[in-house]
């Protein structure tokens, strides 16, 4: 079977704050970094092949460097990958088939939540601020081999997700109890390939 190496990548540019599309072939990626340049001239990132893995190097909006690792199989076969900033959970871009990437960008633009969309805006705001504080201190992660934790925000909850192994932690964001549960933690380390609700995860510690 002939496998196509053609891929599309949409990356956020910290310089001009625009989303830039890049079309390329995976056959172009080798042990020498393949760079991706925005139309404004800013180098948005690189992809390099290391043995049987692909390393994606990007910059998040805060200017911090992000390093994401993917298996050879995942990079070649996944219809869509979303690049997250481990420190703040920002979506840095999308990678995959052209149609899948365009649909993801469209959905992302239309699904951006505003403060009035949250069930309890003040609770949500406090939770996001505390999560960011933990992330900046490198206190959010996964115990898998190559952790890269992102964040998904919904009107009533927040979900931490490891883009490497798929482990996730769900936490409510509608009550004072939800906030106090989070405040009781000084660090969050998820177990590989697990799915946990914060309230249940805390029970043995009480």
C-alpha positions as CSV (number, residue, x, y, z in Angstrom):
1,X,0.0,0.0,0.0
2,X,1.3,3.4,-1.0
3,X,1.4,5.8,2.0
4,X,1.2,9.5,1.4
5,X,3.5,11.7,3.4
6,X,1.7,14.9,2.6
7,X,0.7,16.8,5.7
8,X,-0.7,20.2,6.7
9,X,0.3,22.1,9.8
10,X,-1.4,25.2,11.1
11,X,0.8,27.1,13.7
12,X,0.1,30.1,15.8
13,X,2.7,32.8,15.3
14,X,3.8,34.6,18.6
15,X,5.2,37.5,16.5
16,X,2.2,38.6,14.3
17,X,-0.4,36.6,16.3
18,X,-1.8,35.0,13.2
19,X,-2.3,31.3,12.2
20,X,0.0,30.2,9.4
21,X,-0.6,27.1,7.3
22,X,2.3,25.0,6.1
23,X,2.0,22.1,3.6
24,X,4.9,19.7,3.4
25,X,5.9,16.1,3.1
26,X,7.1,13.9,6.0
27,X,9.7,12.6,3.6
28,X,11.3,16.0,4.0
29,X,11.8,15.6,7.7
30,X,15.1,14.0,8.8
31,X,17.7,14.2,11.6
32,X,18.3,17.8,10.4
33,X,15.6,20.1,11.8
34,X,13.0,21.2,9.2
35,X,12.0,24.8,10.0
36,X,8.6,26.4,9.4
37,X,8.6,30.2,8.8
38,X,5.6,32.5,9.1
39,X,4.8,34.9,6.3
40,X,5.9,37.7,8.6
41,X,9.4,36.2,8.7
42,X,9.3,34.7,12.2
43,X,10.5,31.1,12.5
44,X,7.5,29.4,14.2
45,X,9.1,26.0,14.9
46,X,11.0,23.0,13.8
47,X,10.4,19.2,13.3
48,X,13.2,16.8,13.5
49,X,13.3,13.0,13.3
50,X,15.1,11.2,16.1
51,X,15.4,7.4,15.7
52,X,11.7,6.3,15.7
53,X,10.3,9.5,17.1
54,X,9.5,12.9,15.8
55,X,10.3,16.0,17.9
56,X,8.2,19.2,17.4
57,X,9.8,22.4,18.7
58,X,7.5,25.4,19.0
59,X,7.2,28.7,20.9
60,X,4.2,29.4,23.1
61,X,2.6,32.9,23.3
62,X,4.6,33.7,26.5
63,X,7.8,33.0,24.6
64,X,8.7,29.8,26.3
65,X,10.1,27.0,24.1
66,X,7.9,23.9,23.8
67,X,9.3,20.4,23.0
68,X,6.7,17.7,22.0
69,X,7.6,14.1,21.2
70,X,5.6,11.7,19.0
71,X,6.1,8.1,18.0
72,X,6.8,7.3,14.3
73,X,3.4,5.5,14.1
74,X,1.5,8.3,15.7
75,X,3.0,11.0,13.5
76,X,2.4,9.0,10.3
77,X,-1.1,7.6,11.0
78,X,-2.9,10.1,13.3
79,X,-5.5,11.9,11.2
80,X,-5.1,15.0,13.5
81,X,-2.7,16.1,16.3
82,X,-3.2,19.2,18.4
83,X,-0.1,20.9,19.8
84,X,-0.6,22.2,23.3
85,X,1.6,24.4,25.4
86,X,2.4,22.4,28.6
87,X,2.7,25.5,30.8
88,X,-0.6,27.2,30.0
89,X,-2.5,24.7,27.9
90,X,-2.7,27.1,24.9
91,X,-3.4,25.5,21.6
92,X,-0.2,26.2,19.5
93,X,-1.4,24.5,16.3
94,X,-2.7,21.5,14.5
95,X,-1.1,18.8,12.4
96,X,-2.5,16.2,10.0
97,X,-4.4,15.8,6.8
98,X,-5.3,19.0,5.1
99,X,-9.1,18.7,5.5
100,X,-8.8,17.6,9.2
101,X,-6.6,20.5,10.0
102,X,-8.9,23.0,8.3
103,X,-11.9,21.6,10.2
104,X,-10.0,21.7,13.5
105,X,-9.0,25.4,12.9
106,X,-12.6,26.3,12.0
107,X,-14.0,24.5,15.1
108,X,-11.3,26.1,17.3
109,X,-12.2,29.6,16.1
110,X,-15.9,29.0,16.7
111,X,-15.6,27.3,20.0
112,X,-13.6,29.9,21.9
113,X,-15.3,30.4,25.2
114,X,-16.0,33.9,26.6
115,X,-16.3,34.6,30.4
116,X,-20.1,34.8,30.1
117,X,-20.2,31.2,28.7
118,X,-19.0,29.8,32.1
119,X,-21.5,28.5,34.6
120,X,-19.5,30.2,37.4
121,X,-17.0,32.7,35.8
122,X,-15.3,33.7,39.1
123,X,-14.7,30.0,40.1
124,X,-13.4,29.2,36.6
125,X,-11.1,32.2,36.6
126,X,-9.6,31.3,40.0
127,X,-9.1,27.6,38.9
128,X,-7.4,28.7,35.7
129,X,-5.1,31.1,37.6
130,X,-4.1,28.4,40.1
131,X,-3.5,25.8,37.3
132,X,-1.3,28.3,35.5
133,X,0.6,28.9,38.8
134,X,1.3,25.2,39.1
135,X,2.2,24.9,35.5
136,X,4.7,27.7,35.6
137,X,6.3,26.0,38.6
138,X,6.5,22.7,36.6
139,X,4.0,21.1,39.1
140,X,1.6,19.7,36.5
141,X,2.6,16.6,34.5
142,X,2.2,12.9,33.8
143,X,4.4,10.0,34.9
144,X,4.6,8.6,31.4
145,X,7.9,8.7,29.5
146,X,7.3,11.8,27.4
147,X,4.7,14.0,29.2
148,X,3.2,17.0,27.4
149,X,0.1,18.1,29.3
150,X,-2.5,20.5,27.8
151,X,-5.7,21.9,29.1
152,X,-9.3,21.7,27.7
153,X,-11.7,24.3,29.1
154,X,-15.5,23.8,29.1
155,X,-18.3,25.9,30.5
156,X,-18.5,23.8,33.7
157,X,-15.2,21.9,34.0
158,X,-11.5,21.8,33.1
159,X,-9.7,18.8,31.8
160,X,-5.9,18.2,31.9
161,X,-4.7,15.9,29.1
162,X,-1.4,14.3,28.3
163,X,-0.8,14.4,24.6
164,X,1.7,11.6,24.8
165,X,-0.2,8.8,26.6
166,X,-3.7,10.2,26.7
167,X,-4.0,10.3,30.5
168,X,-6.5,12.9,31.7
169,X,-7.8,14.5,34.9
170,X,-11.2,16.1,35.0
171,X,-12.1,18.8,37.6
172,X,-15.4,20.6,38.1
173,X,-15.4,24.4,38.0
174,X,-18.8,25.3,39.4
175,X,-18.5,25.4,43.2
176,X,-16.4,26.6,46.0
177,X,-15.7,22.9,46.8
178,X,-14.2,22.4,43.3
179,X,-11.9,25.4,44.0
180,X,-10.9,24.2,47.5
181,X,-10.2,20.7,46.1
182,X,-7.7,22.2,43.7
183,X,-6.2,24.5,46.3
184,X,-5.4,21.5,48.4
185,X,-2.9,20.4,45.8
186,X,0.7,21.6,45.5
187,X,1.3,19.3,42.5
188,X,-0.6,17.3,40.0
189,X,1.0,14.2,38.5
190,X,-1.2,11.9,36.4
191,X,-0.8,8.2,36.0
192,X,0.0,7.0,32.4
193,X,-3.1,6.2,30.3
194,X,-5.5,6.9,33.2
195,X,-8.7,9.0,33.5
196,X,-9.4,10.5,36.9
197,X,-11.9,12.9,38.4
198,X,-10.2,15.2,40.9
199,X,-12.8,14.7,43.6
200,X,-12.3,10.9,43.5
201,X,-8.5,11.2,43.3
202,X,-8.4,13.2,46.5
203,X,-10.5,10.9,48.6
204,X,-7.7,8.6,49.8
205,X,-5.7,11.6,50.9
206,X,-8.3,12.9,53.3
